[in-house]
Amino acid sequence: NPQKFSVPRNYIITTNRSNLFKPVTLGIYLKGEKPLFASLRFSVNQHAEIVTSKGTAGIGTDFFTSPAPIESSPSNVNFITSIFATEDNTTVSINNFDPTIIFSDNNSRTSFNFSLQKGQSYIIEGSDTYTQNWQGFIGAKITSTKPISVTNGNFNGQYVSTTLASTDILMDQSVPVDKLGKEFVLVKGNGTIHATTSDTYSQNMEKAFIVASANGTSIYVNNE
């Protein structure tokens, strides 16, 4: 017997840059007396996304970021990562990213270190204004002293490299390293494999994106 409820926009989405790079109270915590499935569905002008909660499988202390790479500068895309604390006095550290990145507060950093209380979150964002931002935050390492939830991706991401119109929200809840696997199935979508002059909006849309969690990781496709 599925149920739904409306979430006030200001609980989950901010357009105010003053809410970035500091503890804020955005985010939702769900708890049931029995196991449950939950998804968050939201939309903004021209874009929408469904974020499926991974439950306890999405809670951990060791994560890697994986926003989609930006391949040109349409001036309306970004990378974004948000961290949500499940316990008080949680210390979070983020490193292993390009130190020349210029974040949305116009500052560069070599690392992040901050503390959160239960129910607080911390949002990091960088736009496509600077080319070092296009791939510089991919593979950043997130560690925490207590279990956290990480939502990761692009609040507006780039599907193809040439067309301003081919962007969309690319967000999902991340999985901590200790719950990752070694075998995955890729399912082809509806995009074309090879670009032609007639499919500008779908060229290069079908991609596999892999981030290694350890040095010396070998990747095999179809046992090749």
Buried (B, 14 or more C-beta within 10 A) or exposed (E): EEEEEEEEEEEBEBEEEEBBBEBBEBBEEEEEEEEEEEEBEBEEEEBEBEBEBBBEEBBBBBBBBBBBBBBBBBEEBBBBBBBBBBBEEBEBEBBEBBEEBBBBBEEBBEEBEBBBEEBBBBBBBBBBEBEBBBBBBBBBBBBBEBBBBBBBBBBBBBBBBBBEEBBBBBBBBBBBBEEBEEEEEEEEEEBBEEBEEEEEBBBBBBEEEEEEBEEEEEEEEEEE
